[in-house]
């Protein structure tokens, strides 16, 4: 792990496209600003873990339970 010291309004660069700025320091918290390409997903760690666990649960679902789910039509039927 790389540990850096930054002051308010100082930034860190990750490659060419990602910039992390220390926006505010208040008590025991810091506020970070993250600039990155719009196609990149930025999540808090706890939200990332929750999504990861849900994805693992979805993949490990019993196939018989999946068959019991109602079938949804993704596209409306074609009209003649």
PDB file with SEQRES, HELIX, SHEET and CRYST1 records, atoms N, CA, C and O in Angstrom:
SEQRES   1 A   80  UNK UNK UNK UNK UNK UNK UNK UNK UNK UNK UNK UNK UNK          
SEQRES   2 A   80  UNK UNK UNK UNK UNK UNK UNK UNK UNK UNK UNK UNK UNK          
SEQRES   3 A   80  UNK UNK UNK UNK UNK UNK UNK UNK UNK UNK UNK UNK UNK          
SEQRES   4 A   80  UNK UNK UNK UNK UNK UNK UNK UNK UNK UNK UNK UNK UNK          
SEQRES   5 A   80  UNK UNK UNK UNK UNK UNK UNK UNK UNK UNK UNK UNK UNK          
SEQRES   6 A   80  UNK UNK UNK UNK UNK UNK UNK UNK UNK UNK UNK UNK UNK          
SEQRES   7 A   80  UNK UNK                                                      
HELIX    1 AA1 UNK A   45  UNK A   59  1                                  15    
HELIX    2 AA2 UNK A   63  UNK A   68  1                                   6    
SHEET    1 AA1 3 UNK A  11  UNK A  14  0                                        
SHEET    2 AA1 3 UNK A  18  UNK A  26 -1                                        
SHEET    3 AA1 3 UNK A  29  UNK A  35 -1                                        
CRYST1    1.000    1.000    1.000  90.00  90.00  90.00 P 1           1          
ATOM      1  N   UNK A   1       0.843  -1.174   0.000  1.00  0.00           N  
ATOM      2  CA  UNK A   1       0.000   0.000   0.000  1.00  0.00           C  
ATOM      3  C   UNK A   1       0.892   1.242   0.000  1.00  0.00           C  
ATOM      4  O   UNK A   1       1.842   1.342   0.776  1.00  0.00           O  
ATOM      5  N   UNK A   2       0.573   2.159  -0.861  1.00  0.00           N  
ATOM      6  CA  UNK A   2       1.275   3.439  -0.908  1.00  0.00           C  
ATOM      7  C   UNK A   2       0.516   4.415  -0.014  1.00  0.00           C  
ATOM      8  O   UNK A   2      -0.699   4.562  -0.151  1.00  0.00           O  
ATOM      9  N   UNK A   3       1.218   5.078   0.895  1.00  0.00           N  
ATOM     10  CA  UNK A   3       0.589   6.056   1.792  1.00  0.00           C  
ATOM     11  C   UNK A   3       1.188   7.419   1.481  1.00  0.00           C  
ATOM     12  O   UNK A   3       2.406   7.598   1.508  1.00  0.00           O  
ATOM     13  N   UNK A   4       0.314   8.377   1.186  1.00  0.00           N  
ATOM     14  CA  UNK A   4       0.750   9.724   0.844  1.00  0.00           C  
ATOM     15  C   UNK A   4       0.152  10.729   1.821  1.00  0.00           C  
ATOM     16  O   UNK A   4      -0.925  10.502   2.372  1.00  0.00           O  
ATOM     17  N   UNK A   5       0.840  11.820   2.031  1.00  0.00           N  
ATOM     18  CA  UNK A   5       0.325  12.917   2.845  1.00  0.00           C  
ATOM     19  C   UNK A   5      -0.094  14.032   1.894  1.00  0.00           C  
ATOM     20  O   UNK A   5       0.664  14.415   1.004  1.00  0.00           O  
ATOM     21  N   UNK A   6      -1.291  14.543   2.086  1.00  0.00           N  
ATOM     22  CA  UNK A   6      -1.809  15.630   1.257  1.00  0.00           C  
ATOM     23  C   UNK A   6      -2.414  16.693   2.156  1.00  0.00           C  
ATOM     24  O   UNK A   6      -2.901  16.390   3.245  1.00  0.00           O  
ATOM     25  N   UNK A   7      -2.385  17.923   1.708  1.00  0.00           N  
ATOM     26  CA  UNK A   7      -3.057  19.034   2.382  1.00  0.00           C  
ATOM     27  C   UNK A   7      -4.310  19.371   1.583  1.00  0.00           C  
ATOM     28  O   UNK A   7      -4.486  18.915   0.454  1.00  0.00           O  
ATOM     29  N   UNK A   8      -5.178  20.181   2.191  1.00  0.00           N  
ATOM     30  CA  UNK A   8      -6.409  20.589   1.521  1.00  0.00           C  
ATOM     31  C   UNK A   8      -6.092  21.158   0.137  1.00  0.00           C  
ATOM     32  O   UNK A   8      -5.147  21.928  -0.035  1.00  0.00           O  
ATOM     33  N   UNK A   9      -6.895  20.762  -0.833  1.00  0.00           N  
ATOM     34  CA  UNK A   9      -6.803  21.184  -2.240  1.00  0.00           C  
ATOM     35  C   UNK A   9      -5.610  20.586  -2.988  1.00  0.00           C  
ATOM     36  O   UNK A   9      -5.381  20.938  -4.144  1.00  0.00           O  
ATOM     37  N   UNK A  10      -4.852  19.698  -2.362  1.00  0.00           N  
ATOM     38  CA  UNK A  10      -3.802  18.984  -3.083  1.00  0.00           C  
ATOM     39  C   UNK A  10      -4.387  17.715  -3.687  1.00  0.00           C  
ATOM     40  O   UNK A  10      -5.375  17.177  -3.186  1.00  0.00           O  
ATOM     41  N   UNK A  11      -3.779  17.245  -4.753  1.00  0.00           N  
ATOM     42  CA  UNK A  11      -4.345  16.129  -5.513  1.00  0.00           C  
ATOM     43  C   UNK A  11      -3.349  14.983  -5.663  1.00  0.00           C  
ATOM     44  O   UNK A  11      -2.148  15.125  -5.432  1.00  0.00           O  
ATOM     45  N   UNK A  12      -3.900  13.857  -6.056  1.00  0.00           N  
ATOM     46  CA  UNK A  12      -3.132  12.657  -6.394  1.00  0.00           C  
ATOM     47  C   UNK A  12      -3.601  12.227  -7.774  1.00  0.00           C  
ATOM     48  O   UNK A  12      -4.800  12.269  -8.050  1.00  0.00           O  
ATOM     49  N   UNK A  13      -2.706  11.824  -8.632  1.00  0.00           N  
ATOM     50  CA  UNK A  13      -3.043  11.328  -9.978  1.00  0.00           C  
ATOM     51  C   UNK A  13      -2.841   9.824 -10.043  1.00  0.00           C  
ATOM     52  O   UNK A  13      -1.844   9.297  -9.550  1.00  0.00           O  
ATOM     53  N   UNK A  14      -3.785   9.151 -10.647  1.00  0.00           N  
ATOM     54  CA  UNK A  14      -3.665   7.724 -10.953  1.00  0.00           C  
ATOM     55  C   UNK A  14      -3.699   7.618 -12.473  1.00  0.00           C  
ATOM     56  O   UNK A  14      -4.759   7.725 -13.089  1.00  0.00           O  
ATOM     57  N   UNK A  15      -2.558   7.413 -13.056  1.00  0.00           N  
ATOM     58  CA  UNK A  15      -2.489   7.374 -14.516  1.00  0.00           C  
ATOM     59  C   UNK A  15      -2.830   8.726 -15.107  1.00  0.00           C  
ATOM     60  O   UNK A  15      -2.672   9.762 -14.461  1.00  0.00           O  
ATOM     61  N   UNK A  16      -3.298   8.701 -16.342  1.00  0.00           N  
ATOM     62  CA  UNK A  16      -3.629   9.940 -17.057  1.00  0.00           C  
ATOM     63  C   UNK A  16      -5.030  10.456 -16.746  1.00  0.00           C  
ATOM     64  O   UNK A  16      -5.288  11.656 -16.838  1.00  0.00           O  
ATOM     65  N   UNK A  17      -5.937   9.544 -16.378  1.00  0.00           N  
ATOM     66  CA  UNK A  17      -7.364   9.880 -16.366  1.00  0.00           C  
ATOM     67  C   UNK A  17      -7.990  10.072 -14.996  1.00  0.00           C  
ATOM     68  O   UNK A  17      -9.140  10.504 -14.916  1.00  0.00           O  
ATOM     69  N   UNK A  18      -7.284   9.770 -13.918  1.00  0.00           N  
ATOM     70  CA  UNK A  18      -7.914   9.805 -12.601  1.00  0.00           C  
ATOM     71  C   UNK A  18      -7.182  10.801 -11.709  1.00  0.00           C  
ATOM     72  O   UNK A  18      -5.958  10.779 -11.583  1.00  0.00           O  
ATOM     73  N   UNK A  19      -7.977  11.673 -11.097  1.00  0.00           N  
ATOM     74  CA  UNK A  19      -7.429  12.690 -10.201  1.00  0.00           C  
ATOM     75  C   UNK A  19      -8.250  12.669  -8.913  1.00  0.00           C  
ATOM     76  O   UNK A  19      -9.477  12.755  -8.951  1.00  0.00           O  
ATOM     77  N   UNK A  20      -7.567  12.554  -7.777  1.00  0.00           N  
ATOM     78  CA  UNK A  20      -8.222  12.546  -6.470  1.00  0.00           C  
ATOM     79  C   UNK A  20      -7.760  13.782  -5.719  1.00  0.00           C  
ATOM     80  O   UNK A  20      -6.561  13.995  -5.537  1.00  0.00           O  
ATOM     81  N   UNK A  21      -8.723  14.602  -5.280  1.00  0.00           N  
ATOM     82  CA  UNK A  21      -8.419  15.875  -4.631  1.00  0.00           C  
ATOM     83  C   UNK A  21      -8.920  15.831  -3.189  1.00  0.00           C  
ATOM     84  O   UNK A  21     -10.045  15.400  -2.938  1.00  0.00           O  
ATOM     85  N   UNK A  22      -8.098  16.270  -2.249  1.00  0.00           N  
ATOM     86  CA  UNK A  22      -8.519  16.404  -0.866  1.00  0.00           C  
ATOM     87  C   UNK A  22      -9.296  17.714  -0.764  1.00  0.00           C  
ATOM     88  O   UNK A  22      -8.707  18.794  -0.811  1.00  0.00           O  
ATOM     89  N   UNK A  23     -10.600  17.620  -0.626  1.00  0.00           N  
ATOM     90  CA  UNK A  23     -11.477  18.787  -0.668  1.00  0.00           C  
ATOM     91  C   UNK A  23     -11.626  19.437   0.698  1.00  0.00           C  
ATOM     92  O   UNK A  23     -11.606  20.663   0.810  1.00  0.00           O  
ATOM     93  N   UNK A  24     -11.778  18.614   1.750  1.00  0.00           N  
ATOM     94  CA  UNK A  24     -12.038  19.179   3.073  1.00  0.00           C  
ATOM     95  C   UNK A  24     -11.521  18.233   4.154  1.00  0.00           C  
ATOM     96  O   UNK A  24     -11.564  17.011   4.006  1.00  0.00           O  
ATOM     97  N   UNK A  25     -11.037  18.819   5.237  1.00  0.00           N  
ATOM     98  CA  UNK A  25     -10.637  18.072   6.419  1.00  0.00           C  
ATOM     99  C   UNK A  25     -11.463  18.628   7.566  1.00  0.00           C  
ATOM    100  O   UNK A  25     -11.421  19.825   7.848  1.00  0.00           O  
ATOM    101  N   UNK A  26     -12.226  17.742   8.235  1.00  0.00           N  
ATOM    102  CA  UNK A  26     -13.101  18.207   9.316  1.00  0.00           C  
ATOM    103  C   UNK A  26     -13.147  17.120  10.389  1.00  0.00           C  
ATOM    104  O   UNK A  26     -13.706  16.044  10.174  1.00  0.00           O  
ATOM    105  N   UNK A  27     -12.559  17.411  11.534  1.00  0.00           N  
ATOM    106  CA  UNK A  27     -12.531  16.415  12.606  1.00  0.00           C  
ATOM    107  C   UNK A  27     -11.771  15.188  12.144  1.00  0.00           C  
ATOM    108  O   UNK A  27     -10.645  15.297  11.658  1.00  0.00           O  
ATOM    109  N   UNK A  28     -12.379  14.021  12.294  1.00  0.00           N  
ATOM    110  CA  UNK A  28     -11.744  12.779  11.890  1.00  0.00           C  
ATOM    111  C   UNK A  28     -12.106  12.343  10.491  1.00  0.00           C  
ATOM    112  O   UNK A  28     -11.885  11.187  10.131  1.00  0.00           O  
ATOM    113  N   UNK A  29     -12.661  13.245   9.688  1.00  0.00           N  
ATOM    114  CA  UNK A  29     -13.083  12.886   8.335  1.00  0.00           C  
ATOM    115  C   UNK A  29     -12.402  13.763   7.300  1.00  0.00           C  
ATOM    116  O   UNK A  29     -12.038  14.908   7.566  1.00  0.00           O  
ATOM    117  N   UNK A  30     -12.242  13.197   6.118  1.00  0.00           N  
ATOM    118  CA  UNK A  30     -11.776  13.969   4.971  1.00  0.00           C  
ATOM    119  C   UNK A  30     -12.810  13.803   3.860  1.00  0.00           C  
ATOM    120  O   UNK A  30     -13.482  12.775   3.778  1.00  0.00           O  
ATOM    121  N   UNK A  31     -12.930  14.802   3.019  1.00  0.00           N  
ATOM    122  CA  UNK A  31     -13.786  14.714   1.837  1.00  0.00           C  
ATOM    123  C   UNK A  31     -12.873  14.685   0.625  1.00  0.00           C  
ATOM    124  O   UNK A  31     -11.973  15.511   0.474  1.00  0.00           O  
ATOM    125  N   UNK A  32     -13.133  13.710  -0.233  1.00  0.00           N  
ATOM    126  CA  UNK A  32     -12.335  13.548  -1.442  1.00  0.00           C  
ATOM    127  C   UNK A  32     -13.183  13.868  -2.658  1.00  0.00           C  
ATOM    128  O   UNK A  32     -14.369  13.540  -2.705  1.00  0.00           O  
ATOM    129  N   UNK A  33     -12.574  14.506  -3.632  1.00  0.00           N  
ATOM    130  CA  UNK A  33     -13.189  14.684  -4.929  1.00  0.00           C  
ATOM    131  C   UNK A  33     -12.479  13.767  -5.910  1.00  0.00           C  
ATOM    132  O   UNK A  33     -11.250  13.709  -5.933  1.00  0.00           O  
ATOM    133  N   UNK A  34     -13.246  13.052  -6.718  1.00  0.00           N  
ATOM    134  CA  UNK A  34     -12.657  12.099  -7.663  1.00  0.00           C  
ATOM    135  C   UNK A  34     -13.081  12.487  -9.068  1.00  0.00           C  
ATOM    136  O   UNK A  34     -14.271  12.530  -9.379  1.00  0.00           O  
ATOM    137  N   UNK A  35     -12.103  12.768  -9.910  1.00  0.00           N  
ATOM    138  CA  UNK A  35     -12.349  13.065 -11.316  1.00  0.00           C  
ATOM    139  C   UNK A  35     -11.853  11.874 -12.122  1.00  0.00           C  
ATOM    140  O   UNK A  35     -10.682  11.504 -12.040  1.00  0.00           O  
ATOM    141  N   UNK A  36     -12.749  11.276 -12.902  1.00  0.00           N  
ATOM    142  CA  UNK A  36     -12.363  10.127 -13.723  1.00  0.00           C  
ATOM    143  C   UNK A  36     -13.312  10.044 -14.914  1.00  0.00           C  
ATOM    144  O   UNK A  36     -14.345  10.714 -14.927  1.00  0.00           O  
ATOM    145  N   UNK A  37     -12.976   9.235 -15.908  1.00  0.00           N  
ATOM    146  CA  UNK A  37     -13.856   9.086 -17.062  1.00  0.00           C  
ATOM    147  C   UNK A  37     -15.241   8.590 -16.626  1.00  0.00           C  
ATOM    148  O   UNK A  37     -15.364   7.823 -15.671  1.00  0.00           O  
ATOM    149  N   UNK A  38     -16.260   9.031 -17.327  1.00  0.00           N  
ATOM    150  CA  UNK A  38     -17.640   8.703 -16.948  1.00  0.00           C  
ATOM    151  C   UNK A  38     -17.949   7.213 -17.041  1.00  0.00           C  
ATOM    152  O   UNK A  38     -18.891   6.747 -16.400  1.00  0.00           O  
ATOM    153  N   UNK A  39     -17.183   6.453 -17.821  1.00  0.00           N  
ATOM    154  CA  UNK A  39     -17.455   5.020 -17.926  1.00  0.00           C  
ATOM    155  C   UNK A  39     -16.924   4.231 -16.725  1.00  0.00           C  
ATOM    156  O   UNK A  39     -17.221   3.044 -16.585  1.00  0.00           O  
ATOM    157  N   UNK A  40     -16.147   4.876 -15.867  1.00  0.00           N  
ATOM    158  CA  UNK A  40     -15.603   4.200 -14.683  1.00  0.00           C  
ATOM    159  C   UNK A  40     -16.588   4.309 -13.532  1.00  0.00           C  
ATOM    160  O   UNK A  40     -17.182   5.362 -13.298  1.00  0.00           O  
ATOM    161  N   UNK A  41     -16.749   3.202 -12.820  1.00  0.00           N  
ATOM    162  CA  UNK A  41     -17.645   3.183 -11.667  1.00  0.00           C  
ATOM    163  C   UNK A  41     -16.817   3.489 -10.419  1.00  0.00           C  
ATOM    164  O   UNK A  41     -15.761   2.894 -10.203  1.00  0.00           O  
ATOM    165  N   UNK A  42     -17.306   4.418  -9.603  1.00  0.00           N  
ATOM    166  CA  UNK A  42     -16.650   4.760  -8.348  1.00  0.00           C  
ATOM    167  C   UNK A  42     -17.641   4.449  -7.231  1.00  0.00           C  
ATOM    168  O   UNK A  42     -18.723   5.034  -7.179  1.00  0.00           O  
ATOM    169  N   UNK A  43     -17.279   3.536  -6.343  1.00  0.00           N  
ATOM    170  CA  UNK A  43     -18.160   3.131  -5.250  1.00  0.00           C  
ATOM    171  C   UNK A  43     -17.430   3.202  -3.916  1.00  0.00           C  
ATOM    172  O   UNK A  43     -16.219   2.997  -3.840  1.00  0.00           O  
ATOM    173  N   UNK A  44     -18.192   3.498  -2.862  1.00  0.00           N  
ATOM    174  CA  UNK A  44     -17.642   3.352  -1.514  1.00  0.00           C  
ATOM    175  C   UNK A  44     -17.395   1.867  -1.274  1.00  0.00           C  
ATOM    176  O   UNK A  44     -18.101   1.024  -1.827  1.00  0.00           O  
ATOM    177  N   UNK A  45     -16.414   1.548  -0.465  1.00  0.00           N  
ATOM    178  CA  UNK A  45     -16.031   0.158  -0.214  1.00  0.00           C  
ATOM    179  C   UNK A  45     -17.210  -0.687   0.263  1.00  0.00           C  
ATOM    180  O   UNK A  45     -17.402  -1.805  -0.214  1.00  0.00           O  
ATOM    181  N   UNK A  46     -18.008  -0.158   1.208  1.00  0.00           N  
ATOM    182  CA  UNK A  46     -19.121  -0.941   1.750  1.00  0.00           C  
ATOM    183  C   UNK A  46     -20.190  -1.213   0.698  1.00  0.00           C  
ATOM    184  O   UNK A  46     -20.812  -2.275   0.717  1.00  0.00           O  
ATOM    185  N   UNK A  47     -20.412  -0.282  -0.212  1.00  0.00           N  
ATOM    186  CA  UNK A  47     -21.370  -0.504  -1.283  1.00  0.00           C  
ATOM    187  C   UNK A  47     -20.824  -1.513  -2.285  1.00  0.00           C  
ATOM    188  O   UNK A  47     -21.563  -2.371  -2.766  1.00  0.00           O  
ATOM    189  N   UNK A  48     -19.546  -1.418  -2.601  1.00  0.00           N  
ATOM    190  CA  UNK A  48     -18.903  -2.385  -3.492  1.00  0.00           C  
ATOM    191  C   UNK A  48     -19.055  -3.801  -2.937  1.00  0.00           C  
ATOM    192  O   UNK A  48     -19.397  -4.725  -3.675  1.00  0.00           O  
ATOM    193  N   UNK A  49     -18.801  -3.973  -1.632  1.00  0.00           N  
ATOM    194  CA  UNK A  49     -18.911  -5.297  -1.007  1.00  0.00           C  
ATOM    195  C   UNK A  49     -20.346  -5.809  -1.040  1.00  0.00           C  
ATOM    196  O   UNK A  49     -20.572  -6.995  -1.279  1.00  0.00           O  
ATOM    197  N   UNK A  50     -21.314  -4.932  -0.803  1.00  0.00           N  
ATOM    198  CA  UNK A  50     -22.722  -5.349  -0.842  1.00  0.00           C  
ATOM    199  C   UNK A  50     -23.109  -5.821  -2.242  1.00  0.00           C  
ATOM    200  O   UNK A  50     -23.787  -6.839  -2.382  1.00  0.00           O  
ATOM    201  N   UNK A  51     -22.693  -5.103  -3.268  1.00  0.00           N  
ATOM    202  CA  UNK A  51     -22.984  -5.482  -4.653  1.00  0.00           C  
ATOM    203  C   UNK A  51     -22.298  -6.800  -4.994  1.00  0.00           C  
ATOM    204  O   UNK A  51     -22.890  -7.664  -5.641  1.00  0.00           O  
ATOM    205  N   UNK A  52     -21.045  -6.952  -4.556  1.00  0.00           N  
ATOM    206  CA  UNK A  52     -20.298  -8.180  -4.819  1.00  0.00           C  
ATOM    207  C   UNK A  52     -20.995  -9.387  -4.185  1.00  0.00           C  
ATOM    208  O   UNK A  52     -21.118 -10.436  -4.818  1.00  0.00           O  
ATOM    209  N   UNK A  53     -21.448  -9.240  -2.947  1.00  0.00           N  
ATOM    210  CA  UNK A  53     -22.136 -10.342  -2.259  1.00  0.00           C  
ATOM    211  C   UNK A  53     -23.449 -10.694  -2.959  1.00  0.00           C  
ATOM    212  O   UNK A  53     -23.780 -11.870  -3.113  1.00  0.00           O  
ATOM    213  N   UNK A  54     -24.189  -9.679  -3.377  1.00  0.00           N  
ATOM    214  CA  UNK A  54     -25.448  -9.936  -4.099  1.00  0.00           C  
ATOM    215  C   UNK A  54     -25.182 -10.663  -5.408  1.00  0.00           C  
ATOM    216  O   UNK A  54     -25.924 -11.574  -5.774  1.00  0.00           O  
ATOM    217  N   UNK A  55     -24.129 -10.269  -6.116  1.00  0.00           N  
ATOM    218  CA  UNK A  55     -23.779 -10.946  -7.370  1.00  0.00           C  
ATOM    219  C   UNK A  55     -23.402 -12.400  -7.117  1.00  0.00           C  
ATOM    220  O   UNK A  55     -23.800 -13.284  -7.876  1.00  0.00           O  
ATOM    221  N   UNK A  56     -22.642 -12.654  -6.063  1.00  0.00           N  
ATOM    222  CA  UNK A  56     -22.283 -14.030  -5.732  1.00  0.00           C  
ATOM    223  C   UNK A  56     -23.521 -14.846  -5.375  1.00  0.00           C  
ATOM    224  O   UNK A  56     -23.634 -16.006  -5.771  1.00  0.00           O  
ATOM    225  N   UNK A  57     -24.449 -14.249  -4.632  1.00  0.00           N  
ATOM    226  CA  UNK A  57     -25.688 -14.948  -4.294  1.00  0.00           C  
ATOM    227  C   UNK A  57     -26.506 -15.247  -5.548  1.00  0.00           C  
ATOM    228  O   UNK A  57     -27.092 -16.324  -5.661  1.00  0.00           O  
ATOM    229  N   UNK A  58     -26.549 -14.316  -6.477  1.00  0.00           N  
ATOM    230  CA  UNK A  58     -27.321 -14.527  -7.707  1.00  0.00           C  
ATOM    231  C   UNK A  58     -26.732 -15.653  -8.539  1.00  0.00           C  
ATOM    232  O   UNK A  58     -27.474 -16.441  -9.126  1.00  0.00           O  
ATOM    233  N   UNK A  59     -25.420 -15.738  -8.598  1.00  0.00           N  
ATOM    234  CA  UNK A  59     -24.752 -16.778  -9.382  1.00  0.00           C  
ATOM    235  C   UNK A  59     -24.937 -18.143  -8.739  1.00  0.00           C  
ATOM    236  O   UNK A  59     -25.043 -19.153  -9.435  1.00  0.00           O  
ATOM    237  N   UNK A  60     -24.977 -18.175  -7.414  1.00  0.00           N  
ATOM    238  CA  UNK A  60     -25.065 -19.459  -6.729  1.00  0.00           C  
ATOM    239  C   UNK A  60     -26.496 -19.897  -6.453  1.00  0.00           C  
ATOM    240  O   UNK A  60     -26.708 -20.867  -5.725  1.00  0.00           O  
ATOM    241  N   UNK A  61     -27.481 -19.208  -7.015  1.00  0.00           N  
ATOM    242  CA  UNK A  61     -28.878 -19.564  -6.816  1.00  0.00           C  
ATOM    243  C   UNK A  61     -29.178 -20.916  -7.451  1.00  0.00           C  
ATOM    244  O   UNK A  61     -28.708 -21.221  -8.547  1.00  0.00           O  
ATOM    245  N   UNK A  62     -29.956 -21.708  -6.758  1.00  0.00           N  
ATOM    246  CA  UNK A  62     -30.364 -23.031  -7.227  1.00  0.00           C  
ATOM    247  C   UNK A  62     -31.133 -22.886  -8.544  1.00  0.00           C  
ATOM    248  O   UNK A  62     -32.087 -22.110  -8.606  1.00  0.00           O  
ATOM    249  N   UNK A  63     -30.744 -23.611  -9.594  1.00  0.00           N  
ATOM    250  CA  UNK A  63     -31.433 -23.514 -10.885  1.00  0.00           C  
ATOM    251  C   UNK A  63     -32.931 -23.796 -10.784  1.00  0.00           C  
ATOM    252  O   UNK A  63     -33.709 -23.232 -11.554  1.00  0.00           O  
ATOM    253  N   UNK A  64     -33.353 -24.652  -9.857  1.00  0.00           N  
ATOM    254  CA  UNK A  64     -34.791 -24.922  -9.694  1.00  0.00           C  
ATOM    255  C   UNK A  64     -35.528 -23.680  -9.204  1.00  0.00           C  
ATOM    256  O   UNK A  64     -36.675 -23.450  -9.587  1.00  0.00           O  
ATOM    257  N   UNK A  65     -34.884 -22.883  -8.364  1.00  0.00           N  
ATOM    258  CA  UNK A  65     -35.497 -21.640  -7.909  1.00  0.00           C  
ATOM    259  C   UNK A  65     -35.624 -20.655  -9.066  1.00  0.00           C  
ATOM    260  O   UNK A  65     -36.598 -19.907  -9.137  1.00  0.00           O  
ATOM    261  N   UNK A  66     -34.659 -20.648  -9.962  1.00  0.00           N  
ATOM    262  CA  UNK A  66     -34.715 -19.742 -11.112  1.00  0.00           C  
ATOM    263  C   UNK A  66     -35.879 -20.098 -12.024  1.00  0.00           C  
ATOM    264  O   UNK A  66     -36.536 -19.210 -12.567  1.00  0.00           O  
ATOM    265  N   UNK A  67     -36.143 -21.406 -12.198  1.00  0.00           N  
ATOM    266  CA  UNK A  67     -37.256 -21.827 -13.050  1.00  0.00           C  
ATOM    267  C   UNK A  67     -38.596 -21.389 -12.479  1.00  0.00           C  
ATOM    268  O   UNK A  67     -39.554 -21.190 -13.226  1.00  0.00           O  
ATOM    269  N   UNK A  68     -38.672 -21.237 -11.159  1.00  0.00           N  
ATOM    270  CA  UNK A  68     -39.922 -20.842 -10.509  1.00  0.00           C  
ATOM    271  C   UNK A  68     -40.219 -19.356 -10.695  1.00  0.00           C  
ATOM    272  O   UNK A  68     -41.351 -18.923 -10.476  1.00  0.00           O  
ATOM    273  N   UNK A  69     -39.229 -18.577 -11.091  1.00  0.00           N  
ATOM    274  CA  UNK A  69     -39.453 -17.149 -11.296  1.00  0.00           C  
ATOM    275  C   UNK A  69     -40.315 -16.930 -12.526  1.00  0.00           C  
ATOM    276  O   UNK A  69     -40.193 -17.664 -13.507  1.00  0.00           O  
ATOM    277  N   UNK A  70     -41.189 -15.922 -12.486  1.00  0.00           N  
ATOM    278  CA  UNK A  70     -42.009 -15.650 -13.671  1.00  0.00           C  
ATOM    279  C   UNK A  70     -41.129 -15.200 -14.833  1.00  0.00           C  
ATOM    280  O   UNK A  70     -40.147 -14.481 -14.648  1.00  0.00           O  
ATOM    281  N   UNK A  71     -41.497 -15.631 -16.016  1.00  0.00           N  
ATOM    282  CA  UNK A  71     -40.754 -15.250 -17.215  1.00  0.00           C  
ATOM    283  C   UNK A  71     -41.244 -13.881 -17.682  1.00  0.00           C  
ATOM    284  O   UNK A  71     -42.448 -13.655 -17.801  1.00  0.00           O  
ATOM    285  N   UNK A  72     -40.317 -12.979 -17.943  1.00  0.00           N  
ATOM    286  CA  UNK A  72     -40.682 -11.660 -18.446  1.00  0.00           C  
ATOM    287  C   UNK A  72     -40.287 -11.561 -19.905  1.00  0.00           C  
ATOM    288  O   UNK A  72     -39.233 -12.047 -20.316  1.00  0.00           O  
ATOM    289  N   UNK A  73     -41.134 -10.934 -20.664  1.00  0.00           N  
ATOM    290  CA  UNK A  73     -40.809 -10.700 -22.068  1.00  0.00           C  
ATOM    291  C   UNK A  73     -39.945  -9.462 -22.145  1.00  0.00           C  
ATOM    292  O   UNK A  73     -40.325  -8.401 -21.650  1.00  0.00           O  
ATOM    293  N   UNK A  74     -38.787  -9.594 -22.762  1.00  0.00           N  
ATOM    294  CA  UNK A  74     -37.893  -8.455 -22.867  1.00  0.00           C  
ATOM    295  C   UNK A  74     -38.267  -7.506 -23.992  1.00  0.00           C  
ATOM    296  O   UNK A  74     -37.993  -6.308 -23.925  1.00  0.00           O  
ATOM    297  N   UNK A  75     -38.897  -8.052 -25.031  1.00  0.00           N  
ATOM    298  CA  UNK A  75     -39.313  -7.236 -26.160  1.00  0.00           C  
ATOM    299  C   UNK A  75     -40.790  -7.524 -26.436  1.00  0.00           C  
ATOM    300  O   UNK A  75     -41.225  -8.668 -26.308  1.00  0.00           O  
ATOM    301  N   UNK A  76     -41.559  -6.513 -26.811  1.00  0.00           N  
ATOM    302  CA  UNK A  76     -42.966  -6.748 -27.106  1.00  0.00           C  
ATOM    303  C   UNK A  76     -43.090  -7.640 -28.331  1.00  0.00           C  
ATOM    304  O   UNK A  76     -42.229  -7.604 -29.210  1.00  0.00           O  
ATOM    305  N   UNK A  77     -44.161  -8.447 -28.402  1.00  0.00           N  
ATOM    306  CA  UNK A  77     -44.339  -9.306 -29.574  1.00  0.00           C  
ATOM    307  C   UNK A  77     -44.503  -8.472 -30.835  1.00  0.00           C  
ATOM    308  O   UNK A  77     -45.043  -7.366 -30.800  1.00  0.00           O  
ATOM    309  N   UNK A  78     -44.031  -9.015 -31.943  1.00  0.00           N  
ATOM    310  CA  UNK A  78     -44.148  -8.314 -33.229  1.00  0.00           C  
ATOM    311  C   UNK A  78     -45.614  -8.403 -33.697  1.00  0.00           C  
ATOM    312  O   UNK A  78     -46.263  -9.447 -33.612  1.00  0.00           O  
ATOM    313  N   UNK A  79     -46.088  -7.277 -34.182  1.00  0.00           N  
ATOM    314  CA  UNK A  79     -47.461  -7.269 -34.729  1.00  0.00           C  
ATOM    315  C   UNK A  79     -47.392  -7.454 -36.245  1.00  0.00           C  
ATOM    316  O   UNK A  79     -46.517  -6.897 -36.908  1.00  0.00           O  
ATOM    317  N   UNK A  80     -48.328  -8.245 -36.787  1.00  0.00           N  
ATOM    318  CA  UNK A  80     -48.285  -8.500 -38.245  1.00  0.00           C  
ATOM    319  C   UNK A  80     -48.607  -7.290 -39.076  1.00  0.00           C  
ATOM    320  O   UNK A  80     -48.606  -7.367 -40.305  1.00  0.00           O  
TER     321      UNK A  80                                                      
END                                                                             
